[in-house]
């Protein structure tokens, strides 16, 4: 009889998750992914890289960087816009109640 492994079952990659797909599709539609003519490099904590890969399911360093940068490039900045208007809503806006 075969013993059950004590290791946890592998988590399916999240790189096919809705969030990953939405971010990357949006970056593509926005023209941010048209050419791969840039280069980036840096020394980073191995723990940071591994945790980011574990949280996203992304295996490739390049794909991880693309996702991270696309997420930042597409940020909607709602919080800053809301704060800029004083956190208020136009009193004439019909909210449905």
Secondary structure, 3 states (H helix, E strand, C coil): CCCCCCCCCCCCCHHHCHHHHHHHHHHHHCCCCCCCCCCCCCCCCHHHHHHHHHHHCCCCHHHHHHHHHHHHHCCCCHHHHHHHCCCCCCCCCCCCC
